[in-house]
Amino acid sequence: MHIFAIANQKGGVGKTTTAVNLAAALAANGQRTLLVDLDPQGNATMGSGVDKRSLKSSVYQVLLRLSSLADARAPSPSGKYDVLPANRDLAGAEVELVDLEAREMRLKAALANHRDEYDFVLIDCPPSLSMLTLNGLCAAHGVIIPMQCEYYALEGLSDLVNTIKKVHANLNRDLKIIGLLRVMFDPRNTLSNQVSAQLEEHFGDKVFKTLVPRNVRLAEAPSYGVPGVLFDKAAKGAQAYMAFAVEMIDRVNSWKETA
């Protein structure tokens, strides 16, 4: 089971879009996939077609050990992957977790019992360094960082890299950066191309080859509760995420060969 946190401390960079579409694309490629929604807004939950308003239990109950992961997870009706859903209850977990033992390891412990059931677990982290994000980073083997190719994104990236280093040093020795995914990419924009080249120069093969373009169809899909890769398979954004899933599977397989 490969567990990846999809994280960026900057908001609006396509984390949830990446989490939902990668989950659906991996499932379409025959991978048993679980998507964990760690954001109290519950956008990954709704984007997967699971109604956050009618949940009997969610990731909130799992983190507080009031429910098991097996009882809280729900299938995505269209995506053929499982979702550990979230709703506004999760905002309260931030305060409630503070006094609990092993507070950063709650998600890791919940996932440990399901190691043989999934090939991939994707964790959609909120856009802040909170106790929830920390749970995601402590549970993960690596971090996928979606980012726009713009100047401010580079500033946010250095903060995130420092955070990952601290978590690696103090809480999770397995944690590493898996790769940077360039999203909302506009090849006609000179700055986009410049920042993209800088990323490749600085991070080398940590930058995924896949480029996800700006795409209206990807933005429309969540309102229908369907992942973009299934909402309009012909759209350029959908095809990019399908290519990204293949790139991820190849990358994981290459680790096995070198292990």
Buried (B, 14 or more C-beta within 10 A) or exposed (E): BBBBBBBBBBEEBBBBBBBBBBBBBBBBBEBBBBBBBBBBBBBBBBBBBBEBEEBEBBBBBBBBEEBBBEEBBBEBEBBBBBBBBBBEBBBEBBEEBEEBEEBBBBBBBBBEEBEEBBBBBBBBBBBEBBBBBBBBBBBBBBBBBBBBBBEEBBEBBEEBBEBBEEBBEEBBEEBBBBBBBBBBBBEEBEEBBEBBEEBBEEBEEBBBEBBBBBBEBBBBBBEEBBBBBBBBEEBBBBBBBBBBBEBBBEBBEEEEEEE
